[in-house]
Amino acid sequence: MSMRSSTVVFGAMFLVALSCLVFTGCKEKQPSSAPPMTASVAPVTRGDLSSTLTVAGEFQPYQEVELHAKVSGYIRRINVDIGDRVKNGQVIATLEVPELNAQVAGAEAEIRHSKSEISRAQSGVALAEASHAALHAAYTRLAEAARVRPGLVAEQELDDSHAKDLDVEAKVNAAKAALEAAREQLGVSNADHQRIATMQGYSVVTAPFTGVITMRYADVGSLIQAGTTSNTQSMPVVKLAQSDLLRLRMPVPEEDVPYIKVGGGVQIKLQATGKIISGKIVRFTRELTTATRTMLAEVDVTNSDLALSTGMTAEATIVLQEQKGVLTVPAGAVLKENGQSYVLVVDAANKVQKLSVGLGIQGPDRIEITQGLSEHQNVIVSGQANYQSGQIVHPVVSTIAMPKQEGAQ
């Protein structure tokens, strides 16, 4: 092959290769039709919604008291120990108070003496009345004879008889007064005996209510001072707590205090066992603690089997507000910009729209919409920063953001 023929063939191959490169480059620059972005959406639904507050609560006994003796004495017998269940009126301890026994005996003797004085006074009244009857009858006869036959009875004799009548009448009145005094003295003796007997009864310490002994301070032979005055540092006998009914005390922050009401629902999760029980607010202090800016609210929890102990903690979820049949959206669908709440809506043409909304109460995972949306509209629930108004998207309903059906697990 000549040099010229080789040159022609090489040139032809170069032109073919160049044309292929140009054709391929032009084909890669042609625009492609990419599918629209997928958007996770959830419909606006109507349903019931409640806002809640979750706080830590602590169980306290319904009532608790340290039992003191009302008289001083030595413990003769103590019948309980810590952990024992006692009933209302059950004897806790008995004190030995010898001086009270002597006082009771003295008071009983005084009653017997008063009764004897009454009997003696009654005899005196009877004797005085008999003498008065005889002397009064004699005077009456003399006075009648002097009236019928003037001068028959000497004036001196009549006056003496009248004087004796008046004297014995006075003695009758004195005897009756002595009888009344004896009766009054018997009343005083009875009252004194009752007082001392009552004090003697205080030597037996009894339970004022049904509960559990949580502390024992005294043993047999311990000297117990009377706990009747505030300046006496008397030692209690035992501490008694009513534990078959407990108070769950919960601190409520200041901003949530206006929503606390008697009868409000509370879900209680026991930290020790994980068990969940339902309750209602029974009472609250109506006063904020200055240090913590919280208010105490209480739920009464039945504890008849004593499965719960005082001091245990629980996670309490308090229902603050409730609404029935309101429009709601998932909490993740609502965004804020410059203090204004808004959502991204996917319309019927699959275009994204930015709409301002008004909010109501907020539940654990959904928010009430008071204005700006209607039922069955679809809102984007995640990744809103990836979408722009007017953008066409492919909506996919999110099962995670759908409201839970009643009875669903």
C-alpha positions, 0 to 999 in steps of 0.5 A, a space after each residue: 500500500 502506498 503512503 497516500 492510501 494509508 493517509 486516506 484510510 487513517 483520515 477516514 477512521 478519524 472522522 468516523 470516531 469524531 462523529 461518534 463522540 459528537 453524537 454520544 455527547 449530544 445524547 448525554 446532554 438531553 434532559 431526563 424526566 425525574 419522578 416527584 419526591 415522596 412526601 409522608 403525609 397524614 390526614 386531618 382527622 376529627 376525634 377526642 384529645 386531651 392534654 396531660 402532665 406527667 410528674 413524679 408522685 410519692 405515696 404517703 399514709 392517709 393519716 399518721 400519728 405518734 401515740 403518747 400516753 396522757 399520764 406519766 408511768 412505766 410501761 407494764 406491757 406493750 402488745 405490738 411491734 413494727 409492721 403489726 396491723 392493729 384495729 381501731 380501739 385495740 390496746 397498744 400498751 398498758 402503763 403502771 401508775 400506782 398513784 392513780 390507783 390510790 387516788 381512785 380508792 380515795 375518790 371512791 371512799 369520798 363517795 361512800 362518805 358523801 352517801 353516808 352524810 346524805 343518809 344522816 341528813 335525811 334522818 335529821 330532816 325526818 326528825 325535825 319534821 316530826 318535832 315540827 308536826 307535834 309542836 305545830 299541832 300543840 300551838 294550833 290547839 292552844 290558839 284555837 282554844 284561846 280564840 273560842 274561849 278568851 282568857 282560858 289560855 294564858 298569853 304567855 303559854 300561847 307565845 311560848 308554844 308559838 315560839 317553839 313552833 317557829 323554832 322547830 320549823 327553822 330546824 326543819 329548813 336547816 335539816 333540808 339545807 344540810 341534806 341538799 349540801 350533802 347531795 351536792 357534795 356527793 355530786 362533787 365526789 362523783 365528778 372527782 371520781 370520774 376525773 381520776 377514773 378517766 385519768 386511770 383509763 389513760 394508762 391504757 394506750 389504744 389505737 385511734 384508727 386501723 393501721 400499721 405500726 411503723 415505729 416502736 419507741 418504748 419497751 417494757 419498763 420504760 418511763 413515759 412522761 405525760 404528753 399533755 403539755 407542749 413544753 414537755 418533751 414526752 417520748 411517744 410509745 409507737 407511731 401508727 400509720 393508716 396504710 390501707 389507704 394511701 395518698 399519692 402526692 404530686 407536685 403540679 407546676 405553676 403554669 398547669 395549676 389552673 387546669 387542676 380540678 377535683 375529679 380530674 383523671 390520673 394514670 398512675 404507673 408504679 415505679 416498683 412493679 410497672 403496674 398501671 392504675 387509674 385514679 382521680 384527684 381528690 384534693 389539692 392545696 390551692 397554694 403554691 410552694 414558694 421554693 419550687 413554684 408548685 402546688 400539691 395535688 393528691 389521689 387516694 389509692 386503695 392499698 388493702 393488701 399493703 402491697 404498696 409502702 409509704 415512700 414509694 414513687 410513681 409516675 403520675 399522668 394528669 389529664 389537664 384538658 379534654 376536648 371531644 370531636 375536634 380537628 387534630 393533626 400529628 404533632 410533627 406536622 406543625 412548625 413555627 416561623 416568626 411566632 406563627 404556626 403553619 403546616 405543609 398541605 398536599 392538595 388534590 393536585 399533589 402540590 405543596 401549600 403552606 397554610 397558617 393554622 390556629 392551635 388548641 390543646 396539645 396531647 402526647 402525639 397530636 395537636 388540636 387545630 382550631 382554624 386553617 384546616 378542614 377534615 381529610 386534608 393531607 399534611 406533611 408530617 416529616 422532612 418539611 425542609 425538603 419541600 417548597 410551596 408549589 412543588 409537586 410531590 408523591 404523597 404516601 400516607 404514614 401509618 405511624 402518624 395515624 391516630 390510634 384506634 380505640 382498643 388498639 394495642 
